[in-house]
Amino acid sequence: SALSSGINAESQDKSRDKSRERSRERSRDKSSRRRSSPEARRSSKSGGRSGKRSRSTSPGHYSRKRDRNSKPDCVSVLSTTIWIGNLRKTVTKSDISSLMKKYTESCSIDMVPPRGCSYINVNDRDVAENVLKELLKENLKLHGALCKVRNIRCIFRLIISNDLVLVL
């Protein structure tokens, strides 16, 4: 048993050494990649081609930035929820409710202090749109910090078959 434990220890040492050697080889490979010249990196990124990359202009091609309404078979609707971000930890629910009293009496406020944000649910979609516009106009500051104001959009997918329309 002493002999077998000695053999096991030896095999563990060998596998540990092999693992270390592999790790060193990987780090050498990474460091050699980092030392390559900017020109070499540029040519490898473009696939060895010089000049600008060509982009497809086919009708089915979509650019990365696109309007949310441009998705096929989808409808984007302004929800009744407004998001306020970049809130300091000292901002309380009463601070936000006093701010919202200027615009509407009927709203519920959900604070997320660890994330530094708040969700405000307004009962009416038109009121939510007006509140959002007003908050965006006035560059909202709470406790000295400029806050971000966004609306939450609902995107519905429409499936139309025969005389039936499903909204998912």
Disulfide bonds with the S-S distance in Angstrom:
none
